Amino acid sequence: MAADAAGSVESSMQGPLCENCRRRGENCDLVWRFADATSFRIYSVACPSRWNDLGLLSYFADVTSTYLALVECKAWFWTVEVPRMAENMPFLLHGVSALSALHIAENQSNYSSALSLSRKHFITASCQFRLMVNQIDTENCVAIFAFVLIVSMIQFKCSCAPSRLGLLSNYFDPMNVIGALRGAAYLSKTLVPFVDKQSSFSTLFVQQTAPSSEQTKLAVKVITDQLNELSSMPLDADNKAAATHLRFWIAGLGARPKGWLQLSWWPASVSPGYLSKLQQSDPVALLLYTYWCLGLHSEYIEWFLNEYAQQATRFVYSRLDSHYANMLDKTLQELQIVI
């Protein structure tokens, strides 16, 4: 039996895929467990020979990296610095390889093959990260920053994988993305003092304001109205605080600088009590989470966020009673979103 921090997994003696069992000289294939305790199996598959580590790194440098910057002024970080660091940091190399494989999967007829390749690299990246990173210092801080953002991107895309594979919405787990973003926000605060000591990266955490789109302006109005309606109802302390933080976050869409600090702010601000309610499918907690997803959908168009809001909304909708489902219906109609 093998386990990995990237997700709950178990191994069986069939095809070579899991890095943990490979390291022990065992053969296995990988089972990823989802929130409802059911699972689906991604079998070991033959991948094109050119998609080895160097091939995926090259694809990342030439293609994937050009689609990652949330604001244009940060493009240099992904297109130049991350590929350079990945050549000397195995955990980052496998991280960018996992993300590149997901990017390839967007337009690949054999989606499950590319997805399997991505998960193989993701597990290896997680193992390498735990082996190599004992503490944060000026030598590894920037690579760690890139890695935690890549993990968040991977979680956004992998959350949509069950639907792409024809599986039910029960396989969707909001905590995959929420947990990754909370980790990224926490680590970002820790990394700032180390990154600031390096002159070439001193602007990495400088934010840039981007103009608001009409869709963003509409989302701010519609979601704010829905939050006001929701807040007029009796709410427990955890949901009330989460709603207050979300109202503040929504009000700033298009007005505050874009970037990962903005994107992850609300997930990082909610309480453990709220997260517990979200995991238990509390209807108010689910609605708040959906409003955050719809806000992301209005503000960010990056490929790794594509489909996430729709998948999240379908998942939430299937768990709401008629009263809360009607509230969500009203929001979707006003935003002209079809799920």
DRENKOL-553163 format. One record per atom (N, C-alpha, C): x, y, z. Coordinates in steps of 0.05 Angstrom, whole numbers, padded with zeros to 5 digits, always signed. Layout:
N
XYZ...
//
This chain:
339
+00017-00024+00000+00000+00000+00000+00018+00025+00000+00012+00044-00018+00027+00069-00019+00008+00092-00015+00018+00113-00003+00002+00137+00002+00018+00161-00005+00004+00182-00014+00018+00206-00022+00002+00231-00014+00016+00253-00006+00002+00277+00004-00013+00291-00018-00007+00286-00043-00021+00300-00065-00050+00292-00067-00057+00268-00056-00084+00259-00056-00085+00232-00042-00108+00222-00035-00109+00196-00022-00108+00175-00043-00088+00158-00042-00085+00137-00062-00080+00111-00050-00085+00089-00065-00077+00063-00056-00066+00049-00081-00049+00029-00077-00036+00015-00099-00043-00014-00098-00043-00027-00122-00046-00055-00125-00026-00066-00144-00022-00092-00144+00001-00103-00159-00007-00108-00188-00009-00087-00204-00016-00090-00232+00003-00076-00250-00001-00050-00257+00016-00037-00277+00033-00016-00264+00058-00011-00275+00075+00009-00263+00065+00037-00267+00061+00051-00245+00052+00079-00247+00060+00096-00223+00056+00085-00199+00060+00101-00175+00090+00103-00168+00099+00128-00163+00127+00132-00157+00135+00119-00130+00117+00120-00111+00123+00107-00085+00130+00078-00088+00113+00063-00103+00118+00035-00106+00142+00029-00125+00147+00047-00144+00170+00044-00161+00196+00046-00145+00195+00065-00126+00219+00069-00109+00224+00044-00091+00203+00030-00084+00206+00006-00068+00210-00019-00085+00211-00016-00112+00214-00039-00130+00189-00055-00134+00166-00043-00129+00140-00057-00133+00127-00046-00158+00107-00061-00168+00091-00052-00190+00063-00046-00179+00050-00026-00191+00024-00019-00181+00009-00004-00203-00017+00000-00199-00032+00021-00212-00046+00037-00192-00056+00060-00200-00063+00081-00181-00093+00084-00178-00103+00086-00154-00131+00092-00149-00133+00118-00134-00147+00137-00145-00151+00163-00131-00178+00162-00117-00179+00168-00092-00204+00167-00077-00216+00195-00075-00242+00197-00079-00255+00223-00079-00272+00225-00053-00285+00248-00050-00297+00255-00025-00319+00235-00017-00332+00222-00036-00354+00205-00028-00345+00176-00024-00318+00172-00021-00306+00147-00015-00308+00127-00038-00318+00135-00061-00316+00118-00084-00291+00125-00099-00284+00111-00120-00259+00116-00133-00261+00109-00163-00243+00120-00178-00240+00111-00206-00211+00107-00211-00205+00089-00230-00178+00080-00235-00167+00091-00261-00143+00102-00259-00129+00111-00283-00106+00091-00288-00109+00075-00309-00090+00054-00313-00065+00065-00326-00043+00050-00321-00018+00057-00334-00021+00055-00364-00013+00076-00378-00017+00076-00407+00009+00083-00421+00011+00075-00446+00035+00082-00461+00032+00110-00472+00051+00127-00465+00050+00155-00474+00071+00160-00496+00066+00179-00513+00086+00184-00534+00113+00188-00523+00133+00176-00536+00161+00176-00525+00172+00204-00522+00162+00223-00539+00173+00250-00538+00164+00265-00513+00143+00254-00499+00134+00267-00475+00148+00256-00451+00175+00256-00452+00191+00250-00429+00195+00275-00413+00212+00274-00392+00215+00298-00375+00224+00322-00391+00244+00318-00408+00255+00341-00424+00235+00350-00444+00220+00332-00456+00200+00340-00476+00178+00356-00463+00169+00348-00439+00148+00364-00425+00158+00390-00415+00184+00391-00407+00196+00417-00399+00198+00435-00422+00206+00425-00445+00207+00441-00469+00180+00451-00477+00159+00434-00475+00132+00443-00482+00123+00464-00462+00130+00461-00437+00123+00482-00417+00136+00508-00425+00162+00508-00431+00176+00533-00437+00165+00546-00462+00159+00530-00482+00150+00541-00508+00121+00548-00509+00104+00533-00495+00075+00536-00499+00060+00542-00472+00061+00522-00454+00044+00525-00430+00051+00550-00414+00076+00556-00411+00084+00579-00395+00073+00606-00405+00067+00607-00431+00056+00632-00443+00027+00637-00435+00015+00617-00423-00014+00619-00415-00018+00621-00385+00003+00625-00370+00000+00623-00341-00002+00649-00326+00009+00670-00337+00010+00696-00322-00018+00708-00320-00026+00713-00295-00052+00726-00291-00052+00755-00299-00028+00767-00299-00025+00795-00309+00000+00795-00327+00000+00811-00347+00021+00810-00368+00049+00816-00357+00051+00833-00337+00077+00840-00327+00091+00817-00313+00077+00795-00307+00090+00772-00294+00096+00750-00314+00092+00754-00340+00097+00733-00359+00126+00723-00359+00145+00741-00354+00173+00734-00354+00179+00712-00334+00165+00713-00312+00170+00693-00290+00165+00665-00300+00142+00661-00315+00135+00635-00324+00150+00626-00349+00155+00644-00367+00167+00637-00392+00197+00634-00390+00210+00648-00372+00239+00648-00370+00250+00635-00344+00241+00645-00322+00252+00637-00296+00244+00609-00288+00219+00602-00290+00210+00576-00281+00223+00553-00297+00224+00554-00324+00238+00533-00338+00267+00531-00330+00280+00554-00326+00308+00553-00318+00312+00540-00291+00295+00547-00272+00297+00534-00245+00290+00505-00246+00271+00497-00263+00263+00469-00264+00285+00451-00273+00305+00461-00288+00327+00444-00297+00344+00434-00273+00343+00449-00251+00360+00442-00227+00343+00434-00203+00317+00435-00205+00299+00428-00182+00280+00406-00191+00286+00381-00184+00269+00359-00193+00240+00362-00186+00234+00372-00162+00205+00375-00155+00191+00395-00173+00205+00416-00182+00194+00435-00200+00192+00424-00228+00212+00408-00236+00212+00396-00262+00187+00378-00265+00182+00361-00245+00159+00344-00247+00133+00360-00244+00133+00382-00229+00110+00398-00227+00102+00411-00254+00122+00422-00268+00116+00434-00294+00109+00413-00314+00120+00389-00311+00113+00367-00329+00084+00359-00325+00075+00357-00300+00048+00351-00294+00029+00371-00306+00035+00397-00303+00018+00418-00314+00018+00418-00344+00041+00413-00356+00043+00412-00386+00026+00389-00397+00027+00366-00383+00011+00344-00392-00019+00350-00391-00028+00365-00371-00056+00374-00369-00062+00393-00392-00043+00411-00398-00047+00430-00420-00050+00415-00446-00033+00395-00450-00035+00378-00474-00062+00364-00475-00071+00355-00452-00097+00340-00451-00120+00357-00460-00118+00383-00459-00140+00401-00468-00149+00395-00497-00129+00388-00513-00135+00384-00542-00127+00356-00551-00126+00337-00532-00117+00310-00538-00142+00292-00540-00143+00275-00561-00166+00257-00564-00165+00236-00542-00141+00226-00535-00139+00207-00513-00134+00222-00487-00155+00233-00477-00153+00250-00453-00142+00235-00429-00152+00210-00425-00144+00195-00402-00114+00189-00402-00102+00186-00425-00073+00181-00427-00057+00205-00417-00064+00229-00426-00050+00253-00417-00055+00258-00387-00080+00252-00378-00086+00256-00350-00070+00237-00332-00067+00212-00341-00051+00193-00327-00022+00202-00325-00011+00212-00347+00016+00222-00348+00019+00245-00328+00000+00263-00327+00001+00286-00309+00001+00277-00280-00016+00258-00273-00017+00248-00246+00009+00234-00237+00020+00220-00256+00046+00207-00250+00067+00227-00242+00069+00249-00258+00088+00270-00252+00081+00285-00226+00055+00289-00221+00046+00303-00197+00054+00288-00172+00051+00262-00172+00058+00246-00149+00089+00247-00145+00104+00244-00167+00133+00246-00165+00141+00273-00154+00129+00295-00164+00135+00322-00155+00131+00324-00125+00108+00314-00115+00102+00315-00087+00123+00300-00070+00131+00277-00079+00151+00261-00065+00178+00276-00065+00186+00287-00088+00211+00302-00090+00210+00327-00072+00188+00340-00071+00186+00364-00055+00191+00358-00025+00178+00336-00016+00182+00329+00012+00211+00320+00018+00224+00308-00002+00251+00299+00002+00271+00322+00001+00266+00342-00016+00286+00362-00021+00283+00387-00004+00258+00394+00003+00253+00419+00017+00250+00414+00047+00271+00419+00061+00271+00417+00090+00265+00444+00104+00273+00465+00090+00269+00492+00100+00269+00511+00077+00258+00535+00081+00257+00556+00060+00282+00573+00063+00296+00578+00041+00319+00596+00041+00319+00611+00015+00339+00628+00011+00341+00645-00013+00346+00629-00038+00356+00604-00035+00363+00588-00058+00338+00574-00069+00319+00568-00052+00296+00552-00062+00269+00567-00061+00269+00591-00049+00244+00605-00044+00227+00611-00069+00240+00619-00091+00226+00625-00115+00215+00600-00128+00230+00579-00128+00221+00553-00139+00197+00543-00123+00198+00546-00096+00175+00538-00080+00150+00554-00086+00154+00580-00090+00131+00597-00098+00119+00588-00124+00135+00582-00144+00125+00572-00169+00111+00546-00166+00122+00528-00149+00111+00502-00145+00083+00503-00133+00080+00519-00112+00054+00520-00098+00032+00531-00117+00040+00550-00134+00020+00560-00154+00013+00539-00174+00033+00523-00183+00029+00502-00202+00010+00481-00190+00014+00475-00164-00004+00456-00151-00033+00466-00152-00037+00492-00147-00064+00503-00148-00075+00501-00176-00059+00507-00197-00069+00504-00224-00077+00475-00230-00060+00456-00222-00066+00428-00227-00092+00420-00213-00097+00430-00189-00121+00423-00174-00146+00434-00189-00144+00458-00199-00166+00470-00215-00173+00451-00238-00153+00443-00253-00158+00427-00277-00167+00398-00270-00154+00386-00250-00160+00359-00243-00188+00357-00231-00198+00378-00219-00225+00378-00209-00246+00374-00231-00239+00381-00255-00257+00378-00277-00253+00351-00292-00233+00335-00284-00227+00311-00297-00249+00290-00296-00262+00286-00273-00283+00265-00272-00305+00270-00293-00313+00295-00296-00334+00301-00316-00324+00295-00344-00298+00302-00350-00287+00297-00376-00286+00267-00382-00284+00251-00361-00282+00222-00363-00310+00209-00362-00331+00226-00361-00358+00215-00361-00368+00205-00334-00355+00214-00312-00362+00206-00285-00382+00226-00273-00395+00217-00252-00416+00234-00240-00404+00257-00224-00421+00277-00218-00411+00300-00203-00404+00293-00174-00411+00269-00165-00403+00261-00138-00373+00261-00134-00358+00259-00156-00330+00258-00154-00317+00285-00150-00332+00306-00152-00322+00333-00149-00319+00339-00119-00296+00351-00112-00291+00358-00084-00280+00386-00082-00296+00405-00072-00287+00433-00070-00262+00437-00054-00257+00419-00035-00234+00422-00017-00207+00419-00031-00207+00406-00054-00181+00403-00069-00170+00430-00076-00186+00447-00088-00177+00474-00096-00175+00492-00071-00195+00492-00054-00194+00509-00030-00169+00504-00014-00163+00478-00010-00139+00471+00006-00114+00480-00007-00112+00477-00034-00088+00485-00048-00084+00515-00047-00105+00530-00050-00103+00560-00049-00097+00570-00021-00108+00557+00000-00101+00564+00027-00071+00559+00033-00061+00537+00023-00033+00531+00026-00016+00551+00011-00024+00558-00014-00009+00578-00030-00008+00605-00016-00031+00613-00005-00032+00639+00008-00015+00640+00033-00015+00618+00048+00001+00617+00073+00031+00618+00065+00039+00601+00046+00067+00600+00038+00076+00626+00026+00059+00639+00011+00066+00665-00002+00075+00685+00019+00060+00687+00041+00067+00705+00063+00094+00698+00075+00100+00672+00077+00125+00663+00088+00148+00668+00069+00143+00667+00043+00164+00669+00023+00172+00698+00017+00155+00717+00022+00160+00745+00014+00187+00755+00025+00194+00752+00050+00220+00762+00060+00244+00750+00045+00242+00725+00038+00264+00712+00024+00266+00721-00005+00243+00723-00018+00243+00732-00046+00252+00761-00049+00244+00778-00030+00252+00806-00031+00282+00811-00030+00296+00791-00019+00326+00794-00017+00340+00790-00044+00325+00780-00064+00337+00776-00090+00327+00797-00109+00345+00814-00118+00337+00838-00134+00323+00830-00159+00330+00808-00172+00318+00801-00197+00289+00793-00194+00281+00786-00169+00253+00778-00164+00238+00797-00146+00249+00820-00142+00237+00839-00123+00210+00849-00131+00203+00847-00157+00177+00856-00166+00157+00833-00168+00165+00810-00159+00147+00786-00163+00121+00789-00149+00121+00802-00125+00096+00805-00110+00083+00832-00114+00094+00848-00132+00081+00874-00138+00057+00868-00155+00034+00880-00148+00009+00874-00161+00003+00895-00183-00012+00887-00203-00019+00904-00225-00050+00904-00229-00061+00928-00229-00090+00930-00234-00097+00928-00263-00117+00912-00269-00126+00909-00297-00154+00920-00299-00161+00930-00323-00188+00942-00326-00210+00921-00323-00233+00929-00313-00255+00911-00309-00270+00907-00335-00278+00882-00339-00295+00876-00362-00324+00881-00355-00341+00882-00375-00370+00885-00370-00381+00861-00355-00370+00837-00361-00379+00813-00347-00372+00815-00317-00348+00826-00311-00340+00828-00283-00358+00848-00269-00364+00871-00282-00382+00891-00269-00409+00879-00264-00419+00863-00283-00446+00850-00279-00444+00831-00255-00423+00815-00254-00420+00795-00233-00419+00808-00206-00405+00831-00204-00403+00845-00178-00430+00853-00169-00446+00864-00187-00473+00873-00179-00491+00850-00172-00492+00829-00189-00510+00807-00184-00503+00792-00159-00478+00785-00155-00469+00769-00132-00472+00786-00106-00467+00812-00108-00470+00829-00084-00500+00829-00075-00518+00831-00095-00546+00830-00089-00554+00804-00075-00543+00782-00086-00550+00756-00075-00538+00752-00047-00514+00763-00043-00502+00762-00016-00519+00778+00004-00529+00801-00005-00546+00817+00013-00571+00802+00021-00583+00788+00001-00607+00772+00006-00601+00749+00026-00578+00736+00021-00570+00714+00038-00565+00724+00067-00552+00747+00069-00545+00757+00095-00569+00767+00111-00591+00771+00098-00616+00779+00112-00628+00755+00126-00619+00731+00120-00629+00707+00133-00612+00701+00158-00623+00686+00177-00607+00679+00201-00583+00661+00193-00559+00670+00199-00535+00655+00192-00519+00649+00217-00506+00626+00218-00488+00621+00240-00463+00637+00237-00446+00638+00257-00423+00656+00258-00403+00650+00235-00398+00624+00229-00379+00617+00208-00388+00626+00181-00413+00620+00174-00424+00628+00148-00426+00658+00146-00434+00671+00168-00436+00700+00168-00409+00714+00162-00388+00704+00175-00361+00715+00171-00352+00709+00142-00357+00685+00132-00350+00678+00105-00364+00696+00085-00390+00702+00090-00405+00720+00072-00394+00748+00073-00387+00758+00096-00375+00784+00098-00349+00786+00083-00332+00766+00086-00306+00766+00071-00311+00764+00041-00331+00748+00033-00337+00745+00005-00348+00771-00007-00364+00785+00008-00375+00811-00002-00352+00831-00006-00333+00831+00012-00309+00848+00008-00293+00840-00016-00289+00814-00020-00274+00804-00043-00288+00810-00069-00314+00805-00070-00330+00811-00095-00329+00840-00101-00331+00858-00082-00331+00887-00087-00305+00896-00099-00283+00881-00094-00258+00889-00105-00251+00877-00132-00268+00860-00143-00262+00849-00170-00261+00871-00190-00239+00872-00204-00235+00893-00224-00225+00919-00213-00227+00923-00186-00218+00948-00174-00191+00944-00161-00186+00920-00150-00160+00914-00138-00142+00900-00158-00116+00899-00153-00098+00886-00171-00105+00856-00175-00102+00847-00200-00107+00818-00205-00082+00803-00197-00085+00777-00193-00062+00760-00187-00070+00739-00167-00050+00722-00159-00056+00700-00142-00063+00709-00114-00053+00731-00105-00061+00741-00078-00090+00748-00077-00100+00760-00099-00129+00766-00100-00145+00740-00104-00136+00722-00121-00151+00698-00127-00154+00680-00103-00133+00679-00086-00134+00661-00063-00143+00675-00037-00150+00701-00038-00155+00715-00013-00179+00704+00002-00202+00699-00012-00225+00690+00002-00222+00661+00013-00211+00642-00002-00207+00616+00010-00189+00617+00034-00169+00635+00034-00150+00637+00056-00163+00650+00081-00185+00665+00076-00197+00681+00098-00218+00667+00113-00230+00645+00102-00252+00632+00115-00242+00615+00139-00260+00610+00157-00252+00596+00182-00253+00565+00178-00240+00550+00195-00242+00521+00195-00271+00512+00199-00286+00527+00214-00315+00520+00218-00330+00522+00192-00324+00543+00176-00337+00545+00149-00329+00521+00132-00304+00514+00131-00294+00492+00115-00308+00466+00123-00312+00462+00149-00326+00438+00158-00355+00438+00148-00368+00461+00147-00395+00462+00137-00395+00457+00107-00375+00467+00093-00374+00462+00064-00371+00432+00058-00354+00419+00074-00350+00390+00070-00376+00375+00077-00392+00385+00095-00417+00372+00102-00440+00380+00085-00435+00395+00063-00455+00404+00044-00477+00422+00057-00468+00439+00076-00486+00459+00087-00495+00477+00064-00521+00482+00060-00530+00497+00036-00519+00525+00034-00517+00540+00056-00507+00567+00056-00477+00566+00049-00462+00548+00060-00434+00546+00054-00430+00539+00025-00447+00522+00014-00445+00515-00015-00451+00539-00032-00471+00554-00025-00478+00578-00041-00455+00598-00041-00443+00603-00018-00421+00622-00016-00397+00613-00034-00392+00587-00032-00370+00576-00049-00376+00580-00079-00402+00576-00086-00409+00579-00114-00407+00608-00123-00415+00627-00106-00412+00655-00113-00383+00663-00117-00365+00651-00101-00336+00656-00105-00328+00645-00132-00336+00621-00139-00329+00609-00165-00340+00626-00188-00364+00636-00186-00375+00653-00207-00361+00679-00209-00351+00690-00187-00334+00714-00188-00308+00708-00203-00296+00686-00197-00271+00678-00212-00277+00676-00242-00300+00664-00248-00307+00659-00276-00310+00686-00291-00319+00707-00277-00323+00732-00290-00297+00748-00294-00277+00743-00277-00253+00759-00276-00229+00746-00290-00227+00719-00289-00204+00705-00300-00212+00686-00322-00197+00687-00344-00203+00670-00367-00181+00650-00373-00162+00647-00355-00140+00628-00360-00150+00600-00364-00135+00585-00381-00144+00558-00389-00147+00539-00365-00130+00542-00344-00131+00523-00322-00156+00528-00304-00169+00551-00308-00194+00557-00294-00218+00550-00311-00214+00544-00336-00236+00538-00354-00252+00514-00344-00278+00517-00343-00297+00496-00336-00300+00493-00305-00282+00504-00289-00283+00499-00261-00309+00510-00248-00316+00535-00255-00340+00547-00243-00365+00531-00251-00366+00522-00276-00389+00506-00285-00390+00480-00270-00367+00466-00267-00367+00440-00253-00375+00444-00224-00364+00465-00211-00370+00470-00183-00400+00476-00180-00411+00492-00198-00440+00499-00197-00458+00475-00200-00451+00457-00218-00466+00432-00222-00465+00415-00196-00442+00414-00185-00438+00398-00160-00456+00410-00138-00455+00436-00134-00470+00449-00113-00500+00447-00118-00508+00451-00143-00537+00451-00150-00550+00424-00143-00534+00402-00147-00545+00375-00142-00549+00370-00112-00539+00388-00095-00540+00384-00066-00558+00404-00052-00571+00422-00067-00588+00443-00054-00617+00435-00055-00632+00443-00034-00661+00439-00035-00673+00460-00053-00699+00460-00056-00712+00477-00076-00708+00507-00069-00708+00514-00044-00706+00542-00036-00678+00553-00045-00657+00539-00037-00631+00549-00044-00624+00545-00074-00636+00524-00085-00632+00520-00114-00644+00543-00130-00667+00554-00121-00680+00576-00134-00663+00601-00132-00649+00605-00109-00631+00628-00106-00608+00626-00126-00597+00602-00129-00575+00598-00148-00585+00601-00176-00609+00591-00182-00621+00595-00209-00622+00624-00216-00632+00640-00197-00634+00669-00202-00607+00682-00209-00587+00674-00194-00560+00684-00199-00550+00677-00227-00554+00652-00234-00544+00642-00260-00559+00656-00283-00585+00659-00280-00601+00673-00300-00592+00701-00305-00587+00716-00283-00578+00744-00285-00550+00746-00297-00534+00726-00292-00507+00726-00303-00506+00713-00331-00529+00703-00340-00531+00690-00366-00512+00667-00369-00510+00650-00348-00493+00627-00347-00511+00602-00348-00504+00584-00366-00518+00558-00369-00500+00536-00359-00510+00519-00341-00494+00497-00331-00504+00471-00342
//
